[in-house]
Amino acid sequence: VQLQASGGGSVQAGGSLRLSCAASRMILSTFRDSTMGWYRQAPGKERELVASMIIRSGIPNYADSVKGRFTISRDNNKKTVYLQMNSLTPEDTAVYYCNGRFTAYSGINFWGHGTLVTVSS
């Protein structure tokens, strides 16, 4: 299993970014039977869940701090999840990590490398 995250960068407050997480080294059914998510870790803080999605149903879950601003989505054929981030604030500055839990792998956590999002005021 490999999770490749991309799309981080620097943006001014109020701007938008889209993160992508491509899952590889697995068959499509494995991806479909998973929960994919995005976590973030700001300097000096613990890693926290930002958004997740049950891939088969498409049901999303969001942290209260991002509801209405962030949208998680997926493209099953590409085995990719996205995080569209709008109305960014400096408080969103963090390293964002893609996470996957796959039934085929007993639900253990897989992590991608982090991608840095910096929001300036």
Backbone as CSV, one residue per row, in Angstrom:
resi,resn,N_x,N_y,N_z,CA_x,CA_y,CA_z,C_x,C_y,C_z
1,VAL,0.840,-1.187,0.000,0.000,0.000,0.000,0.877,1.240,0.000
2,GLN,0.542,2.146,-0.865,1.256,3.416,-0.895,0.244,4.534,-1.056
3,LEU,0.414,5.578,-0.259,-0.432,6.763,-0.342,0.457,7.942,-0.689
4,GLN,0.136,8.577,-1.784,0.947,9.699,-2.255,0.112,10.969,-2.202
5,ALA,0.492,11.857,-1.309,-0.244,13.112,-1.151,0.449,14.213,-1.930
6,SER,-0.360,15.140,-2.424,0.178,16.282,-3.151,-0.801,17.439,-3.056
7,GLY,-0.331,18.615,-3.451,-1.221,19.761,-3.541,-1.024,20.830,-2.493
8,GLY,-0.143,20.602,-1.554,0.099,21.625,-0.549,0.778,22.839,-1.153
9,GLY,0.871,23.887,-0.358,1.514,25.092,-0.820,1.208,26.251,0.085
10,SER,1.507,27.429,-0.402,1.279,28.654,0.356,0.168,29.460,-0.298
11,VAL,-0.673,30.012,0.544,-1.804,30.784,0.045,-2.140,31.862,1.066
12,GLN,-2.734,32.915,0.612,-3.186,33.961,1.533,-4.532,33.588,2.139
13,ALA,-4.794,34.165,3.264,-6.073,33.928,3.930,-7.228,34.226,2.984
14,GLY,-8.202,33.345,3.017,-9.333,33.465,2.119,-9.178,32.671,0.838
15,GLY,-7.977,32.187,0.608,-7.709,31.436,-0.606,-8.114,29.981,-0.510
16,SER,-7.780,29.247,-1.566,-8.176,27.846,-1.668,-6.999,26.991,-2.113
17,LEU,-7.035,25.747,-1.714,-6.095,24.738,-2.173,-6.837,23.417,-2.288
18,ARG,-6.327,22.556,-3.132,-6.877,21.205,-3.216,-5.761,20.198,-3.043
19,LEU,-5.958,19.329,-2.079,-5.012,18.250,-1.832,-5.510,16.982,-2.509
20,SER,-4.562,16.190,-2.942,-4.883,14.899,-3.546,-4.118,13.806,-2.830
21,CYS,-4.733,12.651,-2.754,-4.066,11.476,-2.172,-4.368,10.288,-3.065
22,ALA,-3.344,9.821,-3.737,-3.494,8.687,-4.636,-3.024,7.415,-3.949
23,ALA,-3.893,6.441,-3.917,-3.549,5.141,-3.343,-3.060,4.227,-4.459
24,SER,-2.000,3.497,-4.187,-1.454,2.607,-5.198,-1.035,1.292,-4.551
25,ARG,-0.604,0.383,-5.399,-0.200,-0.949,-4.962,-1.356,-1.677,-4.294
26,MET,-2.535,-1.511,-4.871,-3.711,-2.217,-4.401,-4.694,-2.321,-5.537
27,ILE,-5.583,-3.321,-5.435,-6.618,-3.439,-6.447,-7.784,-2.522,-6.074
28,LEU,-8.637,-2.273,-7.054,-9.706,-1.301,-6.860,-10.631,-1.681,-5.717
29,SER,-10.922,-2.966,-5.595,-11.849,-3.382,-4.540,-11.289,-3.092,-3.153
30,THR,-10.000,-3.140,-3.021,-9.391,-2.799,-1.734,-9.633,-1.329,-1.406
31,PHE,-9.455,-0.481,-2.409,-9.691,0.940,-2.188,-11.151,1.203,-1.841
32,ARG,-12.032,0.532,-2.572,-13.457,0.767,-2.352,-13.906,0.338,-0.963
33,ASP,-13.219,-0.605,-0.383,-13.573,-1.094,0.937,-12.626,-0.494,1.975
34,SER,-12.684,0.817,2.053,-11.750,1.513,2.939,-12.392,2.779,3.485
35,THR,-11.714,3.331,4.440,-12.005,4.680,4.910,-10.749,5.507,4.685
36,MET,-10.906,6.579,3.956,-9.777,7.452,3.656,-9.989,8.781,4.367
37,GLY,-8.903,9.380,4.770,-9.053,10.632,5.500,-7.844,11.527,5.389
38,TRP,-8.049,12.721,5.867,-6.991,13.716,5.956,-6.849,14.150,7.410
39,TYR,-5.616,14.146,7.867,-5.279,14.648,9.184,-4.311,15.810,9.001
40,ARG,-4.180,16.589,10.040,-3.192,17.656,9.996,-2.519,17.822,11.350
41,GLN,-1.317,18.344,11.278,-0.564,18.594,12.502,0.111,19.947,12.392
42,ALA,-0.309,20.831,13.249,0.290,22.163,13.307,1.461,22.139,14.289
43,PRO,2.384,23.053,14.158,3.536,23.085,15.073,3.093,23.141,16.537
44,GLY,3.643,22.226,17.316,3.337,22.209,18.736,1.996,21.606,19.094
45,LYS,1.293,21.080,18.111,-0.021,20.501,18.377,-0.059,19.044,17.970
46,GLU,-1.054,18.348,18.468,-1.227,16.946,18.110,-1.875,16.829,16.731
47,ARG,-1.653,15.696,16.133,-2.290,15.427,14.856,-3.797,15.292,15.077
48,GLU,-4.567,15.894,14.189,-6.012,15.861,14.335,-6.674,15.487,13.022
49,LEU,-7.832,14.863,13.146,-8.618,14.513,11.971,-9.246,15.770,11.383
50,VAL,-9.116,15.918,10.079,-9.738,17.029,9.365,-11.014,16.553,8.684
51,ALA,-10.892,15.487,7.915,-12.039,14.960,7.183,-11.763,13.523,6.819
52,SER,-12.825,12.749,6.725,-12.680,11.365,6.297,-13.898,10.974,5.481
53,MET,-13.756,9.869,4.786,-14.851,9.387,3.963,-14.848,7.869,3.922
54,ILE,-16.031,7.286,4.124,-16.217,5.864,3.870,-16.359,5.725,2.358
55,ILE,-15.386,5.127,1.736,-15.302,5.161,0.276,-16.497,4.494,-0.388
56,ARG,-16.928,3.379,0.125,-18.015,2.647,-0.537,-19.306,3.469,-0.570
57,SER,-19.604,4.127,0.523,-20.855,4.879,0.603,-20.685,6.345,0.219
58,GLY,-19.461,6.842,0.313,-19.238,8.258,0.046,-19.628,9.164,1.190
59,ILE,-19.905,8.582,2.340,-20.324,9.384,3.489,-19.105,10.088,4.070
60,PRO,-19.176,11.423,4.164,-18.046,12.180,4.700,-18.213,12.482,6.186
61,ASN,-17.103,12.828,6.776,-17.096,13.255,8.164,-16.093,14.394,8.273
62,TYR,-16.478,15.457,8.988,-15.611,16.630,9.066,-15.399,17.066,10.501
63,ALA,-14.226,17.595,10.751,-13.999,18.270,12.014,-14.829,19.551,12.027
64,ASP,-15.287,19.925,13.198,-16.124,21.118,13.298,-15.422,22.355,12.745
65,SER,-14.119,22.393,12.909,-13.364,23.580,12.517,-13.318,23.800,11.010
66,VAL,-13.656,22.769,10.225,-13.569,22.901,8.772,-14.906,22.736,8.074
67,LYS,-15.937,22.429,8.830,-17.252,22.236,8.215,-17.678,23.495,7.465
68,GLY,-18.174,23.272,6.260,-18.607,24.384,5.434,-17.504,25.022,4.620
69,ARG,-16.256,24.659,4.919,-15.127,25.233,4.176,-14.368,24.165,3.385
70,PHE,-14.263,22.978,3.943,-13.514,21.890,3.305,-14.491,20.841,2.781
71,THR,-14.108,20.221,1.684,-14.905,19.143,1.104,-13.994,17.986,0.724
72,ILE,-14.326,16.827,1.220,-13.594,15.620,0.834,-14.377,14.900,-0.247
73,SER,-13.681,14.387,-1.223,-14.333,13.664,-2.314,-13.405,12.560,-2.787
74,ARG,-13.940,11.690,-3.635,-13.085,10.619,-4.138,-13.393,10.321,-5.589
75,ASP,-12.389,9.762,-6.249,-12.514,9.234,-7.600,-12.105,7.771,-7.510
76,ASN,-13.083,6.899,-7.509,-12.785,5.476,-7.309,-11.858,4.941,-8.400
77,ASN,-12.121,5.302,-9.623,-11.324,4.746,-10.725,-9.860,5.134,-10.614
78,LYS,-9.613,6.308,-10.047,-8.234,6.760,-9.870,-7.689,6.377,-8.498
79,LYS,-8.540,5.782,-7.661,-8.148,5.433,-6.295,-7.541,6.650,-5.602
80,THR,-8.246,7.736,-5.716,-7.751,9.018,-5.221,-8.835,9.717,-4.407
81,VAL,-8.409,10.320,-3.311,-9.286,11.190,-2.544,-8.741,12.611,-2.609
82,TYR,-9.643,13.543,-2.504,-9.287,14.946,-2.593,-9.783,15.685,-1.359
83,LEU,-9.122,16.754,-1.061,-9.593,17.650,-0.026,-9.573,19.061,-0.599
84,GLN,-10.753,19.558,-0.903,-10.876,20.926,-1.374,-10.997,21.833,-0.160
85,MET,-10.086,22.776,-0.058,-10.040,23.660,1.102,-10.296,25.087,0.643
86,ASN,-11.374,25.638,1.098,-11.745,27.010,0.755,-11.738,27.885,2.007
87,SER,-11.736,29.176,1.785,-11.770,30.146,2.888,-10.720,29.821,3.939
88,LEU,-9.532,29.566,3.471,-8.453,29.183,4.375,-8.084,30.325,5.311
89,THR,-7.713,29.951,6.514,-7.272,30.907,7.527,-5.891,30.487,8.019
90,PRO,-5.174,31.397,8.663,-3.849,31.020,9.196,-3.919,29.829,10.150
91,GLU,-5.066,29.630,10.788,-5.214,28.487,11.696,-5.225,27.150,10.963
92,ASP,-5.373,27.186,9.660,-5.324,25.958,8.868,-3.900,25.575,8.503
93,THR,-2.956,26.402,8.832,-1.557,26.098,8.538,-1.119,24.854,9.297
94,ALA,-0.620,23.888,8.561,-0.228,22.613,9.166,0.357,21.715,8.081
95,VAL,0.925,20.632,8.534,1.276,19.553,7.609,0.061,18.625,7.529
96,TYR,-0.381,18.375,6.338,-1.567,17.551,6.115,-1.125,16.154,5.679
97,TYR,-1.736,15.160,6.301,-1.398,13.763,6.040,-2.613,13.006,5.517
98,CYS,-2.368,12.225,4.514,-3.398,11.322,4.008,-3.361,10.033,4.822
99,ASN,-4.536,9.527,5.124,-4.646,8.296,5.918,-5.586,7.326,5.230
100,GLY,-5.259,6.057,5.299,-6.143,5.039,4.756,-6.251,3.856,5.685
101,ARG,-7.451,3.359,5.834,-7.693,2.134,6.601,-8.475,1.197,5.703
102,PHE,-7.865,0.068,5.405,-8.390,-0.855,4.410,-8.810,-2.154,5.070
103,THR,-10.024,-2.572,4.780,-10.519,-3.820,5.346,-9.609,-4.982,4.990
104,ALA,-9.090,-4.969,3.783,-8.215,-6.051,3.332,-6.939,-6.152,4.166
105,TYR,-6.616,-5.076,4.844,-5.421,-5.055,5.688,-5.811,-4.896,7.154
106,SER,-6.954,-5.432,7.485,-7.437,-5.477,8.874,-7.612,-4.100,9.498
107,GLY,-7.802,-3.103,8.650,-8.114,-1.786,9.168,-6.969,-1.039,9.803
108,ILE,-5.753,-1.531,9.623,-4.631,-0.801,10.208,-4.424,0.500,9.446
109,ASN,-3.795,1.455,10.109,-3.592,2.767,9.506,-2.395,2.775,8.569
110,PHE,-2.623,3.314,7.390,-1.541,3.625,6.461,-1.490,5.136,6.308
111,TRP,-0.273,5.654,6.237,-0.085,7.092,6.140,0.737,7.451,4.921
112,GLY,0.352,8.555,4.308,1.187,9.118,3.270,2.148,10.122,3.870
113,HIS,3.081,10.558,3.072,3.954,11.625,3.522,3.138,12.917,3.629
114,GLY,3.498,13.751,4.537,2.760,14.978,4.739,3.004,15.988,3.640
115,THR,2.038,16.860,3.472,2.184,17.971,2.544,1.862,19.258,3.314
116,LEU,2.745,20.223,3.179,2.635,21.431,3.988,1.675,22.433,3.365
117,VAL,0.774,22.929,4.193,-0.135,24.007,3.804,0.168,25.203,4.698
118,THR,0.492,26.310,4.078,0.801,27.525,4.813,-0.165,28.611,4.373
119,VAL,-0.871,29.177,5.337,-1.829,30.240,5.048,-1.350,31.502,5.752
120,SER,-1.116,32.522,4.972,-0.635,33.786,5.532,-1.779,34.785,5.651
121,SER,-1.649,35.631,6.643,-2.722,36.626,6.877,-2.500,37.887,6.064
